[in-house]
Amino acid sequence: MAGLLAGKTALILGIANQWSLAYAIAEAFGREGAGLVLTYQGQRQRAAVEEIGAGLAARVLPCDVSQDEELERLAEALKGSGLDAVVHSIAFANREDLAKPFVETSRSGFLVALDVSAYSLVSLARAVSPLMSRGGSILTLSYLGANRVIPNYNVMGVAKAALEASVRYLASDLGPGGIRVNAISAGPVKTVSSRAVKDFSSILDFVAQRAPLRRNTEPAEVADAAVFLASDLSRGVTGNVLFVDAGFQIMGL
């Protein structure tokens, strides 16, 4: 079935480069006929995202999700766009807070991880949900570290737990307006952000050995799951975390 997102407009936040999961999602959304709006954070990312967006996106707009005024400007710029889908692919923690035991997480490091990685979904939903007059889908990306202790994931695991709880509360709040809110818990994938996790390559090796499918997750698999959650095929699905991780989450040992 082709054209699953034909006639829909999707906003995608969090593309850093062509190895980002958000980029794989943008490609899949474009393949299925969605009109795309991409965002970048600051002038440092602008050129890279504009290059990626050339020929792929209708618009590329600035947005730093930690700044309420930038979210307001984004919403203003999107007025009249008929927004149908939003992809939140944003997370951040200070590298030093990932490199030491969780008990040593600084107060400032804890706050910045929760602000950027979890609260930003709440503030984004508040800003753009009024533009989703036809209902639609808000999607974020999580990881198994929200539910289990993953070595060196530390404060980011706590932030992802808060993110998944936020998905459920937002689904309850926005459901009466026909807006669905879900998360994809993706298996480990080599991205810019994953390189901040110490010994990440050992996590990849372990998952490939233990997952039922005996391999790691591919970005295209996450992207296709995102297409499903953004499409009308998932019209009855909200408040859920969909695992796309080659089955690793079911394993005990």
C-alpha atoms as one frame of an Amber mdcrd trajectory, in Angstrom:
protein
   0.000   0.000   0.000   1.637   3.223  -1.179   0.901   6.815  -0.284  -0.021
   6.148   3.341   0.630   9.787   4.223  -0.582  11.406   1.012  -2.204  14.764
   1.671  -0.720  15.033   5.181   1.709  17.621   6.510   4.359  16.466   8.987
   6.666  18.474  11.236   9.924  16.702  12.104  12.263  17.968  14.814  15.676
  16.547  15.599  17.492  15.892  12.335  21.220  16.339  12.920  22.588  14.586
   9.836  21.837  11.732   7.447  22.481   9.150  10.156  19.754  10.513  12.434
  16.677   8.403  13.019  14.720  11.581  12.320  16.275  11.682   8.848  15.238
   8.088   8.144  11.717   9.008   9.277  11.678  12.091   7.045  12.700   9.983
   4.041   9.980   7.426   4.771   7.341  10.125   5.261   8.336  11.712   1.958
   8.168   8.340   0.234   4.605   7.939   1.504   3.523  11.323   0.180   3.696
  13.623   3.215   4.601  17.273   2.901   7.480  17.938   5.298   8.577  20.772
   7.544  11.971  20.329   9.217  13.547  22.313  12.034  17.083  23.104  13.095
  18.540  24.318  16.385  20.778  27.366  16.016  22.912  28.599  13.158  25.416
  25.796  13.661  22.882  23.221  12.414  21.149  25.413   9.867  23.284  24.665
   6.818  23.257  20.902   7.383  19.486  20.692   7.848  18.786  23.025   4.922
  20.975  20.825   2.723  19.096  17.735   3.895  15.766  19.477   3.384  16.526
  20.534  -0.180  14.242  18.481  -2.400  12.783  16.697   0.627  11.006  19.352
   2.700   8.712  22.210   1.785  10.109  24.364   4.604  13.023  24.406   7.042
  12.464  26.501  10.167  14.484  27.354  13.275  13.428  25.967  16.651  15.247
  25.508  19.935  12.779  23.505  22.027  14.314  24.770  25.260  13.105  28.279
  24.406   9.345  28.881  24.706   9.494  31.933  22.456  11.002  29.851  19.637
   8.204  27.306  19.962   5.718  30.162  19.769   7.397  31.490  16.618   7.361
  27.997  15.104   3.638  27.652  15.772   3.030  31.097  14.277   4.998  30.182
  11.151   2.937  27.003  10.738  -0.486  28.606  11.046  -2.712  27.525   8.191
  -0.508  24.549   7.354  -3.064  21.921   8.396  -0.562  20.002  10.497  -1.273
  16.253  10.704   1.827  14.660  12.222   4.667  15.706  14.508   7.881  13.777
  15.139   9.864  14.688  18.263  13.331  13.165  17.948  15.199  15.257  20.498
  17.319  14.243  23.478  20.336  15.639  25.267  22.419  15.022  28.382  25.787
  16.396  29.345  28.501  13.962  28.319  30.054  14.071  31.789  26.757  12.907
  33.313  26.799   9.872  31.050  30.408   9.053  31.860  30.027   8.630  35.623
  27.661   6.659  37.906  24.080   7.885  37.962  24.312   8.662  41.685  26.881
  11.331  40.795  24.599  13.154  38.351  24.733  16.876  38.981  21.568  18.814
  39.708  22.136  20.992  36.657  22.828  17.934  34.499  19.653  16.228  35.689
  17.584  19.315  34.946  18.968  19.858  31.459  18.449  16.192  30.507  14.833
  16.232  31.701  14.157  19.629  30.135  15.476  18.889  26.654  14.660  15.178
  26.461  11.236  15.037  28.146   9.675  18.402  28.899  10.299  19.520  25.323
   7.649  17.041  24.166   5.133  18.672  26.492   5.982  22.206  25.407   6.016
  21.195  21.743   2.614  19.504  22.026   1.179  22.587  23.726   2.496  24.818
  20.944   1.457  22.801  17.897  -1.641  20.837  18.956  -3.923  23.837  18.226
  -2.737  23.584  14.605  -3.904  19.950  14.355  -7.549  20.781  13.753  -8.130
  17.514  11.897  -6.575  15.472  14.671  -3.418  13.569  13.910  -0.336  11.974
  15.413   2.435  13.140  17.726   5.352  10.721  17.913   8.525  10.643  19.990
  11.509   8.311  20.229  12.481   6.407  23.359  14.809   3.567  24.350  14.833
   0.511  26.607  16.865   2.465  29.155  13.578   4.030  30.232  12.547   0.693
  31.752  15.777  -1.138  32.492  19.234  -0.167  33.675  21.517   0.158  30.655
  25.215   0.621  31.491  26.349   4.221  30.949  22.894   5.416  29.886  22.356
   6.900  33.353  20.403  10.169  33.496  19.192   9.716  29.926  17.332   6.590
  31.036  15.545   8.610  33.700  14.725  11.278  31.100  13.321   8.640  28.735
  11.171   7.253  31.561   9.751  10.747  32.061   9.255  11.021  28.297   7.228
   7.797  28.171   5.081   8.913  31.123   4.525  12.218  29.318   3.300  10.293
  26.264   0.546   8.713  28.346  -0.580  11.951  29.982  -0.507  13.842  26.682
  -2.494  11.067  25.009  -5.175  11.519  27.665  -5.195  15.309  27.349  -5.176
  15.504  23.550  -7.285  12.458  22.712 -10.623  14.324  22.767  -9.274  16.435
  19.897  -8.439  13.347  17.862  -4.700  13.710  18.457  -2.855  10.480  19.159
   0.443  10.453  21.083   2.821   7.499  20.936   6.492   6.579  21.279   8.777
   4.226  19.425  11.350   2.503  21.627  14.061   1.840  19.084  16.887  -0.608
  19.491  20.398   0.837  19.630  21.420   2.493  16.367  24.658   4.283  15.512
  23.860   8.009  15.587  25.636  11.166  16.721  23.859  11.060  20.089  24.611
   7.373  20.687  28.338   8.086  20.474  28.020   9.979  23.766  27.235   6.678
  25.514  30.424   5.042  26.753  31.149   1.589  25.261  28.165   1.895  22.925
  29.713  -0.593  20.514  29.566  -3.283  23.221  25.814  -2.639  23.578  25.401
  -3.161  19.833  27.357  -6.416  19.992  25.377  -7.732  22.967  21.999  -6.923
  21.402  22.959  -8.586  18.111  23.889 -11.753  20.021  20.822 -11.859  22.275
  17.890 -10.347  20.368  15.453 -12.927  18.951  16.225 -11.755  15.406  19.966
 -11.967  16.169  20.742  -8.549  14.745  20.566  -4.858  15.499  17.793  -2.491
  14.532  17.942  -0.730  11.185  16.897   2.935  10.867  14.484   2.039   8.061
  12.583  -0.258  10.432  12.080   2.590  12.897  11.039   4.858  10.042   8.427
   2.414   8.739   6.978   2.059  12.243   6.768   5.855  12.375   4.854   5.838
   9.083   2.346   3.443  10.620   1.885   5.605  13.721   1.468   8.748  11.617
  -0.988   7.124   9.214  -4.675   6.379   9.512  -3.797   2.710   9.938  -2.998
   3.499  13.592  -6.146   5.575  14.162  -7.026   3.521  17.259  -3.543   3.552
  18.790  -2.546   6.142  21.390  -0.586   6.336  24.631   1.577   3.400  23.576
   5.269   2.591  23.359   6.002   0.493  20.282   9.236  -1.498  20.494  11.233
  -1.708  17.274  14.330  -3.485  18.550  14.557  -6.915  16.894  12.686  -8.262
  19.933  15.440  -7.556  22.463  13.033  -6.168  25.107  11.432  -9.578  25.685
  14.654 -11.238  26.767  15.481 -11.864  30.410  19.025 -13.185  29.908
